[in-house]
Amino acid sequence: MRIEKGRVMLVPLLLPAGLGVIAYCLLQAYKGMRRSSVVVRKSRGLYWTDGIINGHTLTFLVDTGATDIVLNQEAIELLKPIPHGTDTLSSANGRLEVQWTVVEEIHIGPLVGRDICAVMVPGAVHNLLGLSFLEKTRFHYRDGNLVLEQ
């Protein structure tokens, strides 16, 4: 095995019995360690990103303080999600009754979340990308940008 221009290449070698399997397993482990990442844009001190749900592109405010994805009225009308129940949420604006659903798949660039809890809040100004998705990523700040990795 050799590394060439950032790629791992298998080089035919005569290895003692068993070492070829070990080399192959190490290569597979290396491939699994590669991460996809997204740099989220900052505007007026807030982080925004586009996401795709059911083929529809939505803009999300990244909110590490939100427990779930929040879908506003426009998103609800576009996606027509199936409600799975109701819940009472505590927000900065007080308590409110909401319906919740499950987003089968959401794409944020190359990052993918499956079976993610979302709440439908018709009065929400923005769609929020909350922890129900973010906890499936590693997120950190670098040079003033928010970086999401998976």
Backbone as a ProteinNet text record, in pm:
[ID]
protein_1_A
[PRIMARY]
MRIEKGRVMLVPLLLPAGLGVIAYCLLQAYKGMRRSSVVVRKSRGLYWTDGIINGHTLTFLVDTGATDIVLNQEAIELLKPIPHGTDTLSSANGRLEVQWTVVEEIHIGPLVGRDICAVMVPGAVHNLLGLSFLEKTRFHYRDGNLVLEQ
[TERTIARY]
86.4	0	90.9	55	130.2	31.9	75.2	-8.4	48.5	-39.5	4.6	-97.8	-54.9	-141.3	-272.7	-262.8	-380	-464.2	-419.4	-495	-414.1	-483.9	-418.4	-428.6	-316.5	-314.3	-260	-322.4	-269.7	-158.4	-47	66.5	86.3	92.6	112.3	242.6	231.5	346.2	334.7	445.3	445.4	455.7	347.8	343.2	330.1	385.9	364.9	215.4	177	37	-29.7	-146.5	-223.5	-200.4	-83.4	-56.8	-135.2	-164.3	-245.7	-385.1	-441.5	-573.3	-566.6	-461.1	-444.2	-433.5	-354.9	-340.4	-475.3	-551.8	-683.6	-774.5	-776	-860.4	-819.6	-689.1	-642.5	-690.1	-688.1	-734.5	-883.2	-962.6	-1105.7	-1132.2	-1056.2	-1071.9	-1037.6	-931.9	-893.3	-1005.9	-1063.9	-1173.3	-1289.9	-1319.5	-1429.6	-1405.4	-1279.1	-1247.4	-1266.1	-1269.3	-1288	-1422.8	-1425.6	-1548.2	-1591.9	-1722.4	-1777.9	-1798.5	-1787	-1806.7	-1876.8	-1938.2	-2007.9	-1967.2	-1932	-1905.7	-2032.3	-2088.3	-2215.4	-2190.8	-2265.5	-2245.2	-2300	-2232.3	-2270.7	-2324.1	-2437.5	-2496.7	-2556.6	-2512	-2560.5	-2547	-2439.3	-2413.4	-2486.1	-2563.3	-2637.9	-2585	-2599.3	-2551.4	-2669.4	-2658.5	-2764.8	-2711.8	-2798	-2760.2	-2884.4	-2864.1	-2973.7	-2974.3	-3091.5	-3107.7	-3212.6	-3206.8	-3303.2	-3380.5	-3512.1	-3602.2	-3700.6	-3711.4	-3805.3	-3790.6	-3667.2	-3641.3	-3666.2	-3707.7	-3735.5	-3624.1	-3573.3	-3468.4	-3531	-3484.1	-3529.4	-3408.5	-3427.8	-3321.8	-3345.3	-3237.8	-3245.8	-3153.8	-3201.6	-3118.3	-3062.5	-2931.8	-2871	-2886.1	-2953.1	-2984.8	-2946.1	-2829.7	-2781.5	-2863.8	-2951.3	-3038.3	-3174.4	-3201.5	-3329.2	-3312.7	-3407.4	-3399.5	-3417.8	-3511.7	-3546.7	-3535.7	-3555.3	-3575.5	-3712.1	-3721.8	-3849	-3885.6	-4007	-4057.4	-4162.1	-4144.8	-4241.3	-4356.9	-4452.3	-4573.2	-4539.6	-4447.8	-4410.3	-4357.1	-4272.4	-4217.8	-4326.1	-4417.3	-4526.7	-4612.5	-4645.3	-4726.4	-4652.2	-4522.3	-4441.6	-4422.2	-4388	-4352.9	-4473.5	-4579.9	-4698.8	-4662.6	-4590.3	-4548.9	-4668.4	-4655.3	-4760.2	-4736	-4832.6	-4815.6	-4817.4	-4729.6	-4723.6	-4772.8	-4804	-4852.4	-4840.4	-4882.3	-4871.6	-4784	-4730.6	-4643.5	-4652.1	-4611.1	-4602.5	-4455.6	-4418.4	-4278.8	-4265.9	-4150.8	-4115.8	-4016.8	-4049.6	-3960.9	-3935.1	-3856.3	-3828.7	-3957.7	-4056.4	-4184.7	-4290.5	-4249.4	-4344.6	-4374.6	-4479.4	-4516.4	-4611.2	-4596.4	-4688.5	-4711.3	-4831.5	-4868.9	-4822.5	-4757.2	-4707.3	-4737.2	-4734.1	-4739.8	-4597.9	-4565.2	-4432.6	-4442.5	-4333	-4324.7	-4184.1	-4163.1	-4029.5	-3988.7	-3874.7	-3818.2	-3738.2	-3782.2	-3715.5	-3570.5	-3544.8	-3407.5	-3391	-3284.4	-3248.8	-3103	-3076.8	-2940.7	-2898.1	-2786.1	-2721.8	-2588.2	-2582.4	-2463.7	-2446.1	-2323.9	-2300.7	-2343.6	-2387.4	-2427.4	-2571.8	-2598.8	-2732	-2779.9	-2903.7	-2968.5	-3092.3	-3113.2	-3229.6	-3314.4	-3445.4	-3541.5	-3518.3	-3524.7	-3497.8	-3629.4	-3640.6	-3760.4	-3766.6	-3885.9	-3908.4	-4043.1	-4053.5	-4180.9	-4232.4	-4364.4	-4429.3	-4482.8	-4427.3	-4465	-4507.6	-4636.5	-4683.7	-4644.6	-4632	-4597.7	-4448.3	-4364.5	-4219	-4180.3	-4089.5	-4042.2	-3947.2	-3862	-3761.7	-3771.4	-3721.1	-3696.9	-3569.9	-3567.5	-3449.4	-3387.5	-3257	-3182.5	-3133	-3205.3	-3176.8	-3096.4	-3087.1	-3000.8	-3043.2	-3170.2	-3209.5	-3129	-3084.2	-2991.6	-2847.3	-2822.3	-2684.4	-2614	-2688.5	-2624	-2571.9	-2612.6	-2562.9	-2438.6	-2393.4	-2272.8	-2174.7	-2059.1	-1962.9	-1958.3	-1985.3	-1980.5	-1883.9	-1814.2	-1718.4	-1701.9	-1637.5	-1614	-1468.4	-1446.7	-1312.7	-1307.9	-1221.8	-1203.4	-1336.3	-1418.7	-1544.6	-1656.6	-1628.5	-1730.1	-1774.1	-1895.5	-1945.5	-1921.4	-1852.8	-1822.1	-1897.2	-1974.6	-2045.9	-1973.5	-1947.2	-1879.6	-1957.6	-1947.6	-2014	-1925.1
-116.4	0	122.4	222.7	348.3	463.9	580.6	699.1	785.3	824.6	902.6	1012.8	1136.9	1251.9	1239.8	1204.1	1197	1072	979.8	856.8	738.6	644.6	521.1	425.6	372.1	280.6	146.5	41.7	-90.7	-120.4	-162.9	-199.2	-349.5	-420.5	-565.5	-595.6	-667.2	-705.6	-852.9	-914.6	-1050.9	-1039.3	-1070.8	-1057.4	-1195.3	-1209.4	-1335.5	-1360.2	-1485	-1523.2	-1439.6	-1387.3	-1311.6	-1161.6	-1116.7	-972.1	-901.9	-971.7	-912.5	-879.1	-968.2	-945.3	-826.5	-818.8	-707.4	-575.7	-575.1	-453.9	-412.1	-510	-479.9	-420.9	-478.8	-429.6	-288.4	-261.4	-125.8	-26.2	-65.5	21.3	51	-50.7	-30.5	59.9	43	128.5	272.9	292.8	426.9	491	414.9	468.3	509.1	431.8	461	584	621.8	737.1	868.4	863.7	987.4	1047.7	1177.4	1245.6	1340	1356.3	1460.2	1581.8	1699	1818.9	1927.9	2017.5	2132.7	2253.6	2361.9	2487.8	2570.5	2608	2678.9	2828.7	2895.6	3039.4	3120.3	3229	3316.7	3447.4	3491.3	3616.3	3685.5	3807	3884.4	3806.7	3732.7	3659.7	3527	3489.3	3363.6	3271.3	3141.4	3042.9	2984.6	2985.9	2940.7	2832.6	2740	2637.8	2591.5	2540.4	2480.9	2331.3	2274.9	2131.4	2080.7	1952	1891.1	1783.2	1797.4	1697.8	1660	1532.1	1482.1	1556.9	1589.8	1657.5	1807.3	1862.2	2005.7	2073.8	2183.3	2259.4	2360.5	2356.7	2448.7	2517.8	2639.7	2711.5	2697	2662.9	2641.2	2737.4	2785.7	2854.7	2745.3	2736	2634.4	2681.3	2600	2639.3	2527.1	2541	2438.6	2436.8	2534	2537.1	2474.2	2439.2	2375.3	2223.9	2159.3	2014.4	1940.9	1986.3	1916.9	2009.6	1951.9	2031.6	2097.4	2223	2294.2	2329.8	2292.3	2324.4	2433.9	2541.7	2651.3	2622.6	2714	2693.1	2665.7	2741.6	2723	2581	2533.4	2398.3	2292.6	2317.2	2223.2	2208.8	2321.7	2318.6	2249.4	2269.5	2210.7	2060.4	2019.4	1879.6	1791.3	1852.3	1777.8	1657.8	1685.8	1574.6	1512.1	1385.4	1313.7	1332.6	1392	1409	1273.3	1257.9	1134.3	1154.6	1277.5	1304.9	1452.8	1488.8	1627.6	1632.5	1750.2	1769.5	1915.6	1943.8	2080.8	2116.6	2225.6	2271.2	2397.7	2411.2	2536.6	2607.9	2729.1	2806.1	2942	3021.5	3156.4	3238.2	3199.9	3271.4	3205.3	3111.9	3044.7	2903.3	2844.9	2707.6	2706.9	2606.7	2596.8	2452.1	2424.5	2291.4	2275	2163.9	2138.6	1994.5	1969.8	1833.7	1794.1	1667.4	1621.2	1517	1501.4	1408.2	1351.4	1261.7	1206.1	1236.4	1298.5	1324.4	1200.3	1132.5	1008	1031.6	1140.8	1167.8	1316.9	1371.7	1512.2	1516	1596.8	1614.9	1758.1	1773.5	1904.1	1888.4	1932.8	1904.3	1753.1	1703.6	1559.1	1486	1559.3	1497.7	1448.8	1334.3	1274.9	1236.4	1270	1225.3	1146	1035	950.6	936.3	934.4	917.8	1019.9	1146.1	1257.9	1318.5	1339.1	1399.7	1548.4	1591.4	1731.7	1773.9	1900.7	1954.1	2054.7	2057.2	2148.1	2266.9	2383.3	2504.9	2610	2613.4	2706.8	2852.4	2893.1	3031.4	3061.6	2961.4	2983.7	3071.9	3164.7	3253.1	3178.4	3093.6	3020.8	2871.1	2791.9	2650.7	2644.6	2557.1	2544.3	2407.6	2404.8	2279.1	2257.7	2174.4	2154.5	2029.4	1996.9	1887.2	1749.3	1730.4	1598.3	1562.1	1662.1	1637.8	1660.4	1770.4	1807.1	1702.6	1631.2	1530.3	1412.1	1404.2	1299.5	1345.7	1465.2	1521.1	1558.8	1596.9	1660	1804.4	1898.3	2037.4	2116.9	2208.2	2294.3	2422.9	2518.5	2647.6	2655.7	2704.4	2721	2849.5	2937.7	3065.4	3141.5	3140.2	3212.9	3139.7	3020.6	2942.3	2824.9	2780.5	2660	2545.6	2441.6	2327.3	2205.8	2142	2019.2	1904.2	1796.6	1680.5	1555.2	1458.5	1330.1	1218.9
0	0	0	-81	-79.1	-92.2	-47.7	-58.1	-169	-260.8	-374.8	-400.1	-390.1	-412.2	-333.9	-205.5	-120.4	-137.8	-221.5	-241.7	-191.5	-138.7	-97.3	-214.6	-255.4	-369	-322.1	-368.9	-339.2	-438.7	-387.5	-471.2	-457.2	-568.8	-557.5	-483.7	-375.9	-295.6	-260.7	-245.8	-194.4	-43.9	26	169.9	233	351.4	422.7	441.9	453.5	468.2	577.2	547.3	645	639.5	597.2	594.2	484.4	375.5	268.8	320.2	400.4	459.4	555	633.3	727.1	650.6	542.8	462	403.6	355.6	299.9	407.4	526.2	635.8	676.4	678.4	711	606.4	481	373.4	389.9	420.2	438.5	558.8	665.4	783.2	748.1	668.2	625.7	544.9	453.2	371.6	460.2	562.9	653.3	738.4	756.6	840.4	766.3	633.6	559.2	594.5	608.8	647.7	536.6	527.9	441.8	530.2	471.3	552.4	473.6	547.9	492.2	574.6	507.5	575.9	563.2	676.5	678.9	673.2	586.6	567.6	684.7	712.3	822.5	764.1	815.4	771	893.1	919.7	1034.4	1165	1178.3	1301.8	1314.4	1213.1	1215.4	1106.2	1128.7	1031.9	955.6	822.8	733.3	641.2	605.4	508.9	434.5	315.7	239.9	264.8	265.3	282.2	185.4	157.8	66.3	141.5	140.6	197.2	87.1	58.8	-44.6	-176.7	-213.2	-339.9	-338.8	-226.2	-215.3	-136.6	-190.9	-124	-28.9	95.1	199	259.1	305.7	375.8	525.8	597.9	741.7	815.7	927.5	1024	1115	1126.8	1212.9	1357	1438	1574.9	1670.6	1732.6	1825.9	1954.7	1972.5	2089.4	2063.6	1938	1904.2	1914.9	1980.2	1998	1865.3	1784.3	1660.1	1540.5	1423.9	1303.7	1318.4	1282.5	1284.8	1141.5	1102.3	969	981.2	904.8	908.4	811.4	803.7	722.4	575.9	521	380	356.8	446.6	433.9	452.2	546.2	570.6	444.8	381.7	259.6	144.8	138	30.6	49.5	171.2	197.8	229.2	280.3	323	412.4	522.5	610.3	682.6	714	786.5	935.8	1006.6	1151.5	1222.1	1320.6	1398.1	1540.9	1576	1710.5	1741.9	1862	1906.9	2031.4	2055.7	2170.8	2212.7	2333.6	2382	2393.8	2329.9	2332.5	2415	2478.1	2544.3	2453.6	2417.4	2330.7	2393.9	2327.2	2375.5	2381.9	2302.6	2299.3	2387.3	2471.8	2560.1	2512.1	2569.7	2536.1	2416.4	2330.4	2219.7	2180.4	2131.4	2085.8	1941.2	1914.1	1778.1	1739.3	1610.7	1560.9	1524.2	1544.5	1509	1399.9	1327.7	1216.5	1210.7	1120.5	1099	954.5	938.9	806.3	769.2	664.4	626	586.4	513.4	471.6	445.8	500.1	476.2	432.8	331.5	280.3	306.6	371.7	387.3	316.4	190.6	109.1	102.4	128.8	124.6	251.9	352.3	478.6	468.8	527.9	519.8	658.4	687.4	809.7	772.3	841.3	812.9	938.6	917.1	1026.4	1137.9	1099.8	1189.4	1236.9	1366.1	1424	1384.7	1347.2	1312.8	1371	1402.9	1450.3	1348.6	1334.6	1241.1	1320.3	1290.9	1364.4	1261.2	1229.4	1126.1	1151.3	1277.3	1309.1	1307.4	1280.9	1280.1	1161.4	1186.3	1080	987	1044	966.2	994.3	900.2	927.7	1010.7	1110.4	1195.3	1178	1171.7	1170.4	1312	1387	1528.6	1555.9	1683.6	1728.2	1679.8	1643.9	1594.3	1469.4	1391.7	1280.9	1324.8	1393.8	1427.6	1513.2	1598	1682.3	1600.5	1474.3	1386.8	1311.5	1345	1283.9	1395	1352.1	1441.8	1394.2	1481.9	1437.4	1523.5	1456.8	1526.2	1446.2	1509.1	1445.6	1402.1	1278.8	1226.8	1144.8	1182.8	1111.2	1093.8	1198.8	1194	1121.8	1070.4	999.8	1087	1064.8	1129.7	1032.1	1077.7	993.3	1047.6	961.6	995.1	925.7	999.4	942.2	975.7	887.7	910.9	860.6
[MASK]
++++++++++++++++++++++++++++++++++++++++++++++++++++++++++++++++++++++++++++++++++++++++++++++++++++++++++++++++++++++++++++++++++++++++++++++++++++++

